[in-house]
Amino acid sequence: MNKKLNTVLFMLAGTVLNIVVMLALFLLLLFGANLILTPESDATLKMLVFLVVVVVSVVGTFFIYSRIVKWINNKWNLEQYMHPLFGRKR
């Protein structure tokens, strides 16, 4: 396999991993929010909590994914196997 194919495969696997992590974190946070909120809770509070859950899951996924990619890159030194995504500045 060449470097460009390795880069494409890494990006596809990374995208799938990112979606799985986001879904897992979203469901975990939603389950936690569901334990806190009662059926009698105000609708505005429920919407605010849902918005917070969505934002925290997106931001949390970014940090988790970046840590995983850094760990994988350090463990297997992927830079030598991958084509750079962006060219050098002239």
Secondary structure, DSSP 8 states (H G I E B T S, - for coil): --HHHHHHHHHHHHHHHHHHHHHHHHHHHHHHHHHH--TTS-HHHHHHHHHHHHHHHHHHHHHHHHHHHHHHHHHH-GGGTS--SS----
